[in-house]
Amino acid sequence: RESIEILKVDRIDHGNKAMDDPELVKMIVDKQIPLTLCPLSNIALGNVKDLKHHTLKKKLDMGMLVSVNSDDPAYFGGYVNENLFAVTKALNLNKNDIVKLAKNSFISSFLPEEKKEEYLKNIAL
């Protein structure tokens, strides 16, 4: 919470404990602060015991601006595609979920706004 209130961050990497604080969740949703999630590293580090219990889908359904990312892929065994495939299978994500995650990845990127818009208009349902 202090990262948002004091440091005024505009993106949070991981955010694994965000769900523990309902007020923080509301703040993240209201401000649309991106959370970059790294499912395979969460498993490797013991943050989540099984991908079926990962909070990605719940966060997505709550309106959080989440995206799937890799975290040191050589060490944790998965680039973005492997992370996305694994979480799609484990959480039974549907096409709308995957499209939303793809859009969120561009929205939360450090690309210039005009580049984001260019990529976003090429993502369709």
C-alpha positions in Angstrom: 0.0 0.0 0.0 2.8 2.4 0.9 4.3 1.8 -2.6 1.1 3.3 -4.1 0.4 6.0 -1.5 3.9 7.3 -0.8 6.1 6.2 -3.8 3.2 6.7 -6.3 4.3 3.6 -8.3 2.4 3.0 -11.5 3.0 -0.7 -11.7 3.6 -3.5 -9.2 5.7 -6.6 -10.1 4.2 -9.7 -8.5 1.9 -8.3 -5.9 1.5 -11.8 -4.3 0.1 -10.5 -1.0 -2.2 -7.9 -2.5 -5.3 -10.1 -1.9 -4.6 -10.1 1.9 -5.8 -6.5 2.1 -9.3 -5.7 0.7 -8.6 -1.9 0.8 -5.4 -2.4 -1.2 -7.4 -4.5 -3.7 -9.9 -1.7 -4.1 -7.1 0.8 -4.6 -5.4 -1.4 -7.2 -8.7 -1.9 -9.1 -9.8 1.8 -8.8 -6.5 3.2 -10.0 -6.0 0.3 -12.5 -2.4 -0.3 -11.2 -1.0 -3.1 -13.2 0.2 -6.3 -11.5 2.7 -8.3 -13.4 2.2 -12.0 -12.3 4.8 -14.7 -12.8 3.0 -18.0 -12.1 5.9 -20.4 -12.7 8.3 -18.5 -10.4 5.4 -18.4 -7.8 5.5 -22.2 -7.9 9.3 -22.5 -7.8 9.5 -20.1 -4.8 6.7 -21.8 -2.9 4.3 -18.8 -3.0 1.7 -21.1 -4.5 1.7 -24.8 -4.1 -0.3 -25.6 -7.2 -1.2 -23.4 -10.1 -4.8 -24.5 -9.7 -4.7 -22.3 -6.6 -3.1 -19.3 -8.2 -5.0 -16.0 -7.7 -4.6 -14.8 -11.3 -8.1 -15.7 -12.4 -9.7 -14.2 -9.2 -7.7 -11.0 -9.7 -8.7 -10.8 -13.3 -12.4 -11.4 -12.5 -12.2 -8.6 -9.8 -11.1 -6.1 -12.4 -7.4 -6.0 -11.6 -5.1 -5.1 -14.4 -3.1 -8.3 -14.3 -0.7 -9.7 -16.9 1.3 -12.9 -17.2 5.0 -12.6 -17.3 8.2 -14.6 -16.8 10.6 -14.0 -13.9 14.2 -15.0 -14.7 13.1 -17.7 -17.2 16.4 -19.6 -17.3 16.2 -20.1 -13.5 12.5 -20.7 -13.1 12.0 -22.7 -16.3 9.6 -20.7 -18.3 9.3 -17.8 -20.7 6.1 -15.8 -21.1 4.5 -18.4 -23.4 5.2 -21.3 -20.9 3.7 -19.2 -18.1 0.6 -18.4 -20.0 0.1 -21.9 -21.2 0.5 -23.4 -17.7 -1.8 -20.9 -16.0 -4.4 -21.2 -18.9 -4.5 -25.0 -18.4 -4.4 -24.9 -14.6 -7.1 -22.3 -14.2 -9.2 -23.3 -17.2 -8.9 -19.8 -18.7 -11.2 -19.1 -21.6 -10.6 -17.1 -24.8 -11.9 -13.9 -23.2 -9.6 -14.3 -20.2 -6.6 -14.8 -22.6 -7.5 -11.8 -24.7 -7.8 -9.7 -21.6 -4.4 -10.9 -20.4 -2.9 -10.0 -23.8 -4.4 -6.6 -23.7 -3.4 -6.0 -20.2 0.2 -6.9 -21.1 0.3 -4.0 -23.6 -1.5 -1.6 -21.3 0.9 -2.3 -18.4 4.0 -2.2 -20.6 6.5 0.6 -20.8 5.8 1.2 -24.4 4.9 4.8 -25.5 1.1 5.3 -25.6 0.9 5.4 -29.4 2.6 2.0 -29.7 0.3 0.5 -27.0 -2.7 1.7 -29.0 -1.3 0.3 -32.2 -0.8 -3.2 -30.7 -4.1 -3.1 -28.8 -6.2 -2.5 -31.9 -4.7 -5.6 -33.4 -6.0 -7.8 -30.5 -9.5 -9.0 -31.2 -12.0 -11.5 -29.8 
